[in-house]
Amino acid sequence: MVGAAPRRCAECGGYEYGGAPDCAACRELVDAVVEDEWRSFRSGWDAGEEEDVTLAAMVADEPDRHDWRVVDAALDRLVCSACGDRLSRGPAGCPPCDLAHGFRYAARETDRPGVPPGNEHAVRVNVSVVRRPHVTSANELLVRRLLLPALLVGFLPTTEEAQRLGALVRRSPPAERARRTEEAVEELLRHRRAG
């Protein structure tokens, strides 16, 4: 995936991953970012699906010892004692979910080969926002989801580029926000490929 051009989603027409959470095909791809790593992790423990909850509880108890993708997948396998949702994915203000969400950031981030330093952190934050859309603003979700396909292929915006995207979203009329943001991301990618 690193170095490839983002591909269009047959279901929503946008770039793959970028249609989540509304596009089911893109949402499955975003979930696969963590699920694929979980399957690999579980097989390394020679464990089957029936041991998922036990293994997930162990990972959640020591997030700093595991990759963020494994931690996120582990939290998906645990049920919040307060709201009944997947741990860390419940409503904003749910104390156990908020606590688990905070602890997820203790997990390890290792940049993939061929990406600029910090790319994995950007992927992690954007995946987290897209998978928990109900706890963020519509503007932040828009930027995060539209930028995710570019991040996954190895792009990392500069601070200035990210700030310009944020400003563009804030000043765009609501009816044009998505289109203008998509065009701005396209321009960033074209500029980066040409440079």
JOBEL-V563487 format. One line per field, one symbol per residue. phi: phi as a letter, one per 30 degrees, with the letter a starting at -180 (. if undefined). psi: psi as a letter, one per 20 degrees, with the letter a starting at -180 (. if undefined). burial: 1 if it has 9 or more other C-alpha atoms within 8 Angstrom, else 0. A space follows every 10 residues. Layout:
phi = ???
psi = ???
burial = ???
//
This chain:
phi = .djddecddd dciddeiddd dddddddddd ddecdddddd ddddchcced cedddddddd dbddcbdedd ddddddcccd dcciddeicd dejdeddddd dddeddddbb ddeicdejdd ddeedddedd dbddcbdddd eedddddeed ddcjdbdded dddddddedd cddedceddd dedddededd ddddd
psi = gpirqqqqph giiaqqhiiq igphghhhgg hhhhhghggg gghhjlqrhi jggggghggh imhijqqhhg gghghhiqpp igiirppija qpioghgggh gghhiirqoo pqpjqqpigh gggggggggh ilhijrqhgg gggghhhghh ghjjqoqrgg gghggghggh iqqhhigggh gghggggggg gghh.
burial = 0000010010 0000111111 1010111011 1011101100 1110001000 0110111011 0010011111 1111111111 0001011111 1001011111 1011001100 1000110011 1111011011 1110010001 1111111111 1111110000 1100110110 0100001101 1101100110 00000
//
